[in-house]
Amino acid sequence: MAAGDQPRIPVFAPPCTLSLGRLTDVVRSGWWGYGPECRRLEEVFERAWGGWAIATSSGTEALHLAARTLRRRSSGDELGPGTEVIVPAITFVSTAMSFALAGHVVVVADVDADTLLLTSVSLEPGLTRNTVAIVAVDLYGRAAPSADLARLCTQRGLTLVEDRAHNIDLHRPPLGDFVCLSFNAVKEAPCGEGGLLWGRAEGVADEVRRLSYLGMDVDTRQRSAVAVHLGYEFTASMGSKSRLSDLQAALVLEGLDLLDQGRWKRAAIHAAIDAALEGSEWAPVPRMPDDSLLMYVARGPAESREELRARLAERHVSTSVHYPPLSDHPLFRARAAGCRQAELAAKEVVTLPCYASMTPGEVHTVVGALEEVAHRSQ
């Protein structure tokens, strides 16, 4: 999205703040674990997208549940050893780690040179007869080319998993078999730690719920719904304790109400940073209208990056690098399929401050420092 396309709103709009009304109600209710607030959260996505949803303890755990579910084919037969899942080289390590922990072989594929997203072209070298799934990541908030990847998966009989940790968009229907969301402290609808797994196929919903609660069919809320509590119901499934709490779900529900406000605030910050960088050797990683604008990631010459970061630090502006390529990770480098573009980009990108709770003073500090430093670094 170009600077001129940004909404005409005040750059220094007030920070987005939660009302905390739902959280107060949950605290007073006395029920703090997985319960009615979690179900309300799940129903938001079920109404919007169909299918089923389960609120999880983290976005990583949502990915892990999807990965474990992949261990079974639609026939119910156990997958053999060596099943491969393709993930993009530029993403947070949890994307790869979740599938490795579930017993899959993680194949790290290169990304598009401009968008830094996984595409059907960039992943082609990683495809083998053992490939069972592709993970599409909405990097920095920009939607992955899921339509193209979904077509590829349909042609080859693969599962598409959408990692939307950076982009919660209820108006964008899933194209994959699973969608994994994150409610981490720095995400669009934060609750500290939390996530959600959405699935298309109703036939696996019960099994995923068992996996998310120690393999049991009845959870604590269901057991205690009657005065004579129901007994524990063991099954042959092996599971973990992966669910969200109602305290966290209340925060997420509040955050979902502020999605549009948060995006408009970040859009204004993006526009201000765009203007500050104009004419410098730094430019934003390409964005699209459906981008959540969760992060501001700029790209420039590798030889100038650390100097830029040092000068910004002198002016009390923090920076980061998102993300080191997974082809450098000791657990995954052996199955990295020629990640030249990702490795190049990882030396050139820098993440600048942009979050919905930024104060006017913080925005002024960042913009002023960039106007001075980004141009001096040439």
DOKOLVO-972395 format. One line per 3 residues: number of its first residue (from 0); their letters; for each residue x, y, z of C-alpha. Coordinates in Angstrom, 3 decimals, padded with zeros to 6 digits. Example, Ala and Ser with C-alpha at 12.3 -4.5 7.8 and 13.67 -1.06 7.14 Angstrom:
0	as	012.300:-004.500:007.800 ~ 013.670:-001.060:007.140
% end
This chain:
0	maa	000.000:000.000:000.000 ~ 001.539:003.318:-001.048 ~ 001.676:006.236:001.353
3	gdq	-000.922:008.102:-000.713 ~ -003.364:005.217:-000.325 ~ -003.398:005.348:003.469
6	pri	-006.625:006.413:005.237 ~ -006.826:010.144:005.879 ~ -006.753:010.007:009.668
9	pvf	-004.628:011.842:012.222 ~ -001.145:010.362:012.385 ~ -001.153:010.838:016.104
12	app	-004.482:009.223:016.849 ~ -004.878:008.089:020.455 ~ -003.514:004.664:021.396
15	ctl	-005.890:001.702:021.216 ~ -006.830:000.619:024.719 ~ -008.989:-002.239:025.988
18	slg	-012.069:-001.533:028.065 ~ -011.468:-004.738:030.092 ~ -015.211:-005.113:030.671
21	rlt	-015.308:-008.769:029.680 ~ -012.226:-009.548:031.736 ~ -013.843:-008.017:034.830
24	dvv	-016.951:-010.117:034.267 ~ -014.874:-013.300:034.001 ~ -012.955:-012.513:037.173
27	rsg	-016.207:-011.975:039.040 ~ -017.767:-015.139:037.613 ~ -015.242:-017.352:039.378
30	wwg	-014.708:-019.504:036.271 ~ -011.268:-018.718:034.896 ~ -010.340:-021.837:032.907
33	ygp	-011.493:-023.018:029.491 ~ -015.216:-022.277:029.397 ~ -017.936:-020.023:027.967
36	ecr	-015.648:-017.141:026.930 ~ -013.443:-019.537:024.995 ~ -016.501:-020.939:023.274
39	rle	-017.666:-017.418:022.391 ~ -014.266:-016.757:020.863 ~ -014.379:-019.991:018.875
42	evf	-017.894:-019.199:017.660 ~ -016.736:-015.844:016.268 ~ -014.568:-017.719:013.779
45	era	-017.048:-020.539:013.206 ~ -019.731:-018.006:012.258 ~ -017.353:-016.125:009.985
48	wgg	-015.681:-019.094:008.291 ~ -017.786:-022.182:008.984 ~ -015.935:-025.306:010.068
51	wai	-014.804:-025.602:013.670 ~ -012.410:-023.746:015.960 ~ -010.625:-024.365:019.226
54	ats	-008.950:-021.719:021.362 ~ -005.398:-022.753:022.228 ~ -002.749:-021.767:024.730
57	sgt	-000.593:-020.201:021.991 ~ -000.311:-019.786:018.254 ~ 002.513:-022.298:018.385
60	eal	000.210:-024.845:020.000 ~ -002.381:-024.218:017.274 ~ 000.301:-025.096:014.715
63	hla	001.311:-028.140:016.751 ~ -002.266:-029.439:016.913 ~ -002.582:-029.010:013.146
66	art	000.713:-030.841:012.721 ~ -000.408:-033.721:014.947 ~ -003.678:-033.993:013.075
69	lrr	-001.677:-034.347:009.871 ~ -000.227:-037.553:011.288 ~ -003.389:-039.275:010.098
72	rss	-004.706:-039.462:006.559 ~ -008.412:-039.057:005.882 ~ -008.697:-042.872:005.955
75	gde	-007.440:-042.872:009.537 ~ -004.261:-044.761:008.698 ~ -001.128:-043.586:010.423
78	lgp	001.297:-041.740:008.166 ~ 004.630:-043.412:007.666 ~ 008.004:-042.051:008.784
81	gte	009.578:-039.242:006.802 ~ 006.424:-037.265:005.984 ~ 007.569:-033.849:004.808
84	viv	006.059:-030.418:005.434 ~ 007.269:-027.360:003.520 ~ 007.653:-024.089:005.432
87	pai	009.034:-020.722:004.254 ~ 012.582:-019.772:005.175 ~ 011.447:-016.407:006.576
90	tfv	009.089:-016.958:009.484 ~ 009.258:-017.302:013.252 ~ 010.887:-020.572:014.292
93	sta	007.647:-021.889:015.830 ~ 006.268:-022.480:012.333 ~ 008.922:-025.122:011.717
96	msf	009.336:-026.354:015.280 ~ 005.659:-027.263:015.646 ~ 005.766:-029.684:012.727
99	ala	009.125:-031.134:013.740 ~ 007.805:-031.844:017.238 ~ 004.870:-033.703:015.687
102	ghv	007.265:-036.021:013.884 ~ 007.351:-034.510:010.415 ~ 010.464:-033.738:008.400
105	vvv	010.538:-029.963:007.930 ~ 011.669:-028.803:004.489 ~ 012.656:-025.136:004.403
108	adv	011.851:-023.455:001.074 ~ 012.987:-020.143:-000.351 ~ 010.710:-017.109:-000.662
111	dad	009.845:-014.631:-003.385 ~ 012.603:-012.051:-003.850 ~ 010.257:-009.058:-003.509
114	tll	007.412:-010.071:-001.193 ~ 009.490:-012.495:000.948 ~ 006.481:-014.837:000.921
117	lts	006.380:-018.529:000.076 ~ 005.036:-019.099:-003.443 ~ 004.324:-022.108:-005.627
120	vsl	007.450:-021.215:-007.609 ~ 009.791:-020.708:-004.665 ~ 008.777:-023.977:-002.977
123	epg	009.059:-026.132:-006.088 ~ 012.617:-027.374:-005.314 ~ 011.395:-028.672:-001.948
126	ltr	008.527:-030.786:-003.278 ~ 009.034:-034.559:-003.146 ~ 006.814:-037.626:-003.171
129	ntv	006.945:-037.502:000.651 ~ 005.459:-033.986:000.879 ~ 002.138:-034.008:002.758
132	aiv	001.576:-030.330:003.552 ~ 002.547:-026.743:002.775 ~ 002.477:-023.952:005.358
135	avd	001.540:-020.495:004.021 ~ 002.679:-017.685:006.330 ~ 001.167:-014.182:006.383
138	lyg	004.535:-012.536:006.910 ~ 004.634:-009.142:008.679 ~ 000.852:-008.950:008.148
141	raa	000.795:-009.357:004.373 ~ -001.440:-012.189:003.222 ~ 000.353:-015.133:001.661
144	psa	-000.656:-016.136:-001.903 ~ -002.938:-018.804:-000.478 ~ -005.121:-019.124:-003.589
147	dla	-002.125:-020.128:-005.668 ~ -000.854:-022.475:-002.963 ~ -004.330:-023.992:-002.518
150	rlc	-004.478:-024.828:-006.220 ~ -001.101:-026.531:-005.976 ~ -002.225:-028.518:-002.925
153	tqr	-005.409:-029.615:-004.668 ~ -003.463:-030.772:-007.729 ~ -001.001:-032.782:-005.657
156	glt	-003.300:-033.990:-002.895 ~ -001.540:-031.971:-000.177 ~ -002.821:-030.211:002.944
159	lve	-002.572:-026.423:003.121 ~ -002.010:-024.926:006.577 ~ -002.373:-021.141:006.852
162	dra	-000.211:-019.525:009.522 ~ -002.028:-016.229:010.070 ~ -000.284:-015.252:013.280
165	hni	000.374:-011.780:011.825 ~ -003.014:-011.173:010.230 ~ -006.404:-011.740:011.857
168	dlh	-008.937:-011.048:009.111 ~ -012.437:-012.363:009.712 ~ -013.466:-011.108:006.275
171	rpp	-010.904:-013.270:004.418 ~ -012.282:-016.825:004.206 ~ -009.696:-019.577:004.640
174	lgd	-008.458:-021.350:001.539 ~ -006.518:-023.979:003.454 ~ -007.518:-026.961:005.527
177	fvc	-006.313:-025.326:008.754 ~ -005.786:-021.744:009.923 ~ -003.563:-020.994:012.912
180	lsf	-003.886:-017.665:014.734 ~ -001.832:-016.028:017.461 ~ -002.962:-013.786:020.314
183	nav	000.554:-013.223:021.597 ~ 001.307:-009.958:023.406 ~ 002.513:-008.240:020.204
186	kea	-000.290:-009.426:017.907 ~ -003.491:-007.735:016.736 ~ -005.747:-009.116:019.496
189	pcg	-003.311:-009.817:022.336 ~ -003.893:-011.657:025.585 ~ -000.276:-012.317:026.593
192	egg	-000.144:-015.813:025.126 ~ -002.893:-017.531:023.195 ~ -003.991:-018.801:019.821
195	llw	-006.720:-020.488:017.858 ~ -006.874:-023.403:015.446 ~ -009.577:-023.368:012.782
198	gra	-010.340:-026.432:010.673 ~ -012.454:-027.088:007.618 ~ -013.194:-030.831:007.910
201	egv	-015.798:-031.617:010.557 ~ -014.616:-035.207:010.713 ~ -011.471:-034.302:012.640
204	ade	-012.942:-031.775:015.088 ~ -013.611:-034.285:017.880 ~ -010.141:-035.785:017.580
207	vrr	-008.486:-032.342:017.730 ~ -010.458:-031.511:020.873 ~ -009.227:-034.743:022.432
210	lsy	-005.650:-033.917:021.461 ~ -006.043:-030.490:023.075 ~ -007.173:-031.942:026.422
213	lgm	-005.035:-034.943:027.303 ~ -006.911:-037.286:024.975 ~ -010.153:-037.041:026.977
216	dvd	-013.667:-036.497:025.668 ~ -014.981:-034.536:028.661 ~ -013.225:-031.463:030.010
219	trq	-013.467:-029.826:033.435 ~ -016.290:-027.481:032.480 ~ -018.370:-030.330:031.118
222	rsa	-017.643:-032.577:034.120 ~ -018.727:-029.937:036.613 ~ -021.907:-028.888:034.769
225	vav	-023.952:-031.137:037.059 ~ -023.937:-031.452:040.846 ~ -022.708:-035.040:040.669
228	hlg	-019.680:-034.455:038.512 ~ -019.210:-036.680:035.506 ~ -016.343:-039.131:035.539
231	yef	-013.181:-038.811:033.521 ~ -013.564:-040.383:030.094 ~ -010.318:-041.839:028.828
234	tas	-009.790:-042.593:025.141 ~ -006.999:-044.199:023.151 ~ -005.800:-040.760:022.009
237	mgs	-002.662:-039.251:023.482 ~ -002.983:-035.507:024.014 ~ -001.590:-032.485:025.789
240	ksr	-003.193:-029.619:027.668 ~ -003.367:-027.011:024.934 ~ -006.387:-024.860:025.654
243	lsd	-006.872:-021.170:026.331 ~ -008.424:-019.822:029.540 ~ -011.534:-017.686:029.807
246	lqa	-009.445:-014.856:031.273 ~ -007.377:-014.780:028.100 ~ -010.359:-015.290:025.812
249	alv	-012.019:-012.226:027.339 ~ -008.998:-010.126:026.394 ~ -008.980:-011.520:022.858
252	leg	-012.683:-010.773:022.397 ~ -012.044:-007.193:023.497 ~ -009.141:-007.032:021.066
255	ldl	-011.234:-008.305:018.157 ~ -013.562:-005.357:018.716 ~ -010.546:-003.062:018.203
258	ldq	-009.135:-004.703:015.057 ~ -010.209:-001.935:012.702 ~ -009.136:000.808:015.092
261	grw	-005.733:-000.817:015.519 ~ -005.224:-001.144:011.775 ~ -006.140:002.467:011.149
264	kra	-003.715:003.578:013.829 ~ -000.898:001.469:012.379 ~ -001.773:002.678:008.868
267	aih	-001.169:006.230:010.021 ~ 002.168:005.258:011.570 ~ 003.166:003.417:008.383
270	aai	002.336:006.516:006.346 ~ 004.466:008.699:008.621 ~ 007.437:006.315:008.419
273	daa	007.012:006.016:004.641 ~ 007.309:009.780:004.377 ~ 010.367:009.844:006.648
276	leg	012.139:007.231:004.498 ~ 011.207:008.751:001.147 ~ 014.304:009.504:-000.893
279	sew	016.547:007.353:001.313 ~ 018.062:003.981:000.533 ~ 015.404:002.338:002.729
282	apv	011.937:001.310:001.594 ~ 009.143:-000.749:003.147 ~ 008.790:-004.398:002.252
285	prm	005.845:-004.423:-000.244 ~ 002.394:-004.220:001.318 ~ -001.109:-004.857:000.011
288	pdd	-004.538:-003.378:000.912 ~ -005.466:-006.442:002.992 ~ -002.250:-006.215:005.021
291	sll	-002.805:-005.966:008.767 ~ 000.174:-003.563:008.950 ~ 001.175:-005.384:012.120
294	myv	004.858:-004.650:011.571 ~ 006.868:-002.014:009.734 ~ 009.737:-003.796:008.004
297	arg	012.080:-001.788:005.800 ~ 014.700:-003.097:003.431 ~ 017.971:-001.520:002.330
300	pae	021.643:-002.250:001.715 ~ 023.077:-004.950:003.973 ~ 026.248:-002.923:004.509
303	sre	024.227:000.007:005.931 ~ 021.859:-001.827:008.254 ~ 023.884:-002.064:011.450
306	elr	024.962:001.555:011.123 ~ 021.328:002.576:010.770 ~ 020.365:000.544:013.826
309	arl	023.217:001.979:015.901 ~ 022.307:005.560:015.006 ~ 018.673:004.978:015.800
312	aer	019.619:003.435:019.136 ~ 021.553:006.613:019.965 ~ 018.266:008.455:019.495
315	hvs	016.371:006.001:021.728 ~ 014.682:004.131:018.872 ~ 014.780:000.344:019.145
318	tsv	014.986:-001.889:016.091 ~ 014.920:-005.604:015.420 ~ 015.413:-008.129:012.629
321	hyp	012.507:-010.393:011.647 ~ 013.576:-013.093:010.994 ~ 016.844:-014.977:010.710
324	pls	016.375:-017.521:007.902 ~ 015.439:-021.018:008.996 ~ 018.075:-022.277:006.568
327	dhp	020.573:-021.105:009.224 ~ 018.857:-023.026:012.032 ~ 020.916:-026.039:013.169
330	lfr	017.814:-028.245:013.291 ~ 016.557:-027.363:009.818 ~ 019.492:-026.342:007.641
333	ara	020.053:-029.885:006.342 ~ 016.664:-029.825:004.591 ~ 016.770:-026.238:003.332
336	agc	016.107:-026.178:-000.403 ~ 018.344:-023.400:-001.752 ~ 017.189:-020.353:000.218
339	rqa	019.281:-017.666:-001.476 ~ 016.564:-014.982:-001.530 ~ 015.682:-015.495:002.134
342	ela	019.312:-015.418:003.215 ~ 019.908:-012.219:001.245 ~ 016.807:-010.514:002.627
345	ake	017.668:-011.488:006.204 ~ 020.759:-009.290:005.942 ~ 018.829:-006.341:004.529
348	vvt	015.601:-006.064:006.553 ~ 015.073:-004.050:009.707 ~ 011.925:-003.787:011.823
351	lpc	010.996:-000.297:013.011 ~ 008.629:000.543:015.898 ~ 004.953:000.357:014.928
354	yas	002.215:-000.715:017.321 ~ -001.299:000.432:018.042 ~ -000.493:001.706:021.550
357	mtp	002.263:004.077:020.400 ~ 001.927:007.523:021.930 ~ 002.252:010.758:019.952
360	gev	005.637:011.363:021.552 ~ 006.916:007.933:020.538 ~ 005.777:008.421:016.946
363	htv	007.479:011.835:016.824 ~ 010.691:010.308:018.167 ~ 010.756:007.521:015.562
366	vga	009.865:009.754:012.631 ~ 012.318:012.490:013.645 ~ 015.158:010.022:014.094
369	lee	014.488:008.409:010.723 ~ 014.363:011.749:008.929 ~ 017.832:012.474:010.248
372	vah	019.473:009.064:010.272 ~ 018.058:007.221:007.253 ~ 019.282:009.907:004.892
375	rsq	022.652:010.370:006.602 ~ 023.395:006.646:006.270 ~ 023.599:006.894:002.478
% end
